[in-house]
């Protein structure tokens, strides 16, 4: 786009505010064109057109980082997310659900559970691209408002854009975790006691 004098005009997109884990003020502002040029897309794949829900009675993690990011679906639509990255995590009573609505059939729910009892789900280099996350959270040695490009306590690649909002901590504990997300990535994901069910109707984790 050019102005009246023929000079190139660059558009900017302002991030919406994320309320994540009950910590206020998680907001970042960035140009999406710059984000794309710098490889700042959060997920390493085109996400589906459906969000899914993840619940857990508790999550315990070492090496926590969080910053704003962008996912993209197969149609090229950009989706702002809050990226939560954890070096190593243990998740108790994991539940994941996604509901698909089909013509003539109606709602179909895919539900996955794991990590019950004394055998939690274990994950390394875990990345959660969320649009909503809540729970009772406790952090150890937290840094709030750090430049997202300088984060160094999470996984090696857990960094956002320069001058954008970021936060990190040595460890994180969340009780009663509820999350709505576009994508989850992990270097290793060990699902103890995996149980997957598909059925008619809407039966979400929360």
N, C-alpha and C positions, 0 to 999 in steps of 0.2 A: 504494500500500500504506500502511496506517495501523497505528500501534502500539496498545497497550492503552488509552492515554489519548486516542486519536483523532487524534494528530498525524501529519502526513504524513512518511513515511520515504523518503529518496532512496537508491536502490541505487548502488553503485560497482563498477566492473570494473577489476581490476588487470592491466596489460599483462604479457605474457610477455616474457622477455628475448630480445633479438635478438643474435646474433653476426654482425656484418656487417664484411666486408673485414678480418677478423682484428683488429678493434679491440674490446677487452673492455669490458663495462659499458654497452652500448647498451640502456638500459631506460627506459621511460616509464610513468607511472601517470596515468590520466585517467578521468573519468566519461563514458561513451559518450553519455549524454543531452546533456551539455554540448557534446560534440564535434559531435553532429548539429545542435544549435541554432546553433552557431557556423560551420556549413558546413565542418567539418574532414574530410569524406570525401575520401579521396585521389584516387580516379578521378573523372572528370567524367561517368561513365556507369555503368550497372549492368554489373558484370563477369559473365563466363560462369561456369559451375560447374566449369571446368577450369583448372588451372594450366598454364603452358607453360614451356619451358626456353629460355634464351638463353646462347650461348657466344660467345667472341671471343678471338682470340690476344692482343689488346691494346685498351685504351680510353684515350684521352687527352682530358681535359676541362678547361675553364676555368670557374671559378665553381661550386663544389661546395657543396651543403647536404644534410643528412640528418636525418630526424626520424621519429617514430612517426606512423602514420596509420591510417585505417580505410577499407576498400573495402566495397561492398555488392553482393550479387548480385540477380538479378531477383526472388527469393523473399524479399528483405529480410534475408537473413542477413548479419551483420556479420563482416568478415574483417580481423583486425589485420595490418598490413604495415609494413615499413620503407621509407619514401619516400626515394629518392635522386634529387636534382634537380641538373642540370648546365646552365649557360647555353649552352655550345657544346661539342660532342664529336665526336671522330673515332674510328671503330670499325673495326678491322682483322679480316678473316675472320669476319664475323658469321654465326652460325647460330641459327635459331629453329625450334623443333619443338613440336608438340602432338599427342598421341595420343588418338584417340577410339575407344571400344569399342562396336561395334554388334551387336545380336542377329543370329545366324546368319552374320554376316560376320567378326566378330572385330575385331582392332586395325587401325585405319587411321591412318597417320602423314602429317601435313602438315609438310613441311620447307622452310624458306626460307633461302637463303644469299646473301650479297652482300659487297662490300667486299674482294675479293681483290686481291693484288698491290699496286700503287702507287696504287690508287683506293679509299680507305676510305669507309665509310658516314659521312655527315655529318648531324648533328642539332643543332637549336637548341631551347632551352627543353625539355629532355628530362626526363621524370619516369618513374621506374621504381618500381613498387609491388611490392616483393619480399618473399618469405617466407624466402628463402635466397640468400646471395650470398657468393662466395669468390674469392680470387685474391691475387696479390702486389701490394700497393698502396703507392704513394708519394704523399704529400701535401706541398704547399707552404703554409706559414703556416696550419697547422690550428688550430682552436679546438674543443676537446672539452668538452662539458658546458655549452654555452651555452643559455640559455633559447630554446626552439624558436620562440617568437613574435617573437624579435628577430633571427633570421637574416637576413643582408643580402648575402651573397656569391653566392648562387645566383640562379635566375630570380626575377622580381619577386614572384610568388605563392608562392614556396617558403618557407612558414612553418608551424609547427605550433601546438599549444596553449600558452598561457601556463603557465610553470613546468614544462613538460615538457622532457625531455632533447633536445638538439640538438647538431649539430656542423657545422662548415663549414671550407672551405679555399679558398685562391686558385686552386689547381689540383689535379688528381688524375690519376694514371697507374696503370692496373691491367693486369698481365700475367696471362694464363691466366684470364680472367673466366668464371665459372660462376654463373648466376642462375636461380632458380625464381621466377616472378612470376604475379600475377593480371592486371596491366595495364601498358601502356607508353603514355605520351602524349608528343607532341612538337609544337612549333610548326611545325617543318620537319624532314622526314626524307628524305634523299637517298640512295637505294639504288643504288650503282654496281654493275653486273654482276649484277642481280637474277636469281635462279634459284629457282623454286618447284616442288616435286614433291609428288605425293600418291600413296601406294601402300599395299598391304596389309602388315601386320606392324608391329612396333615398332622404329623407328630414330630414337632421340632424339639430340640434340646431344652429350650426355654422360651 
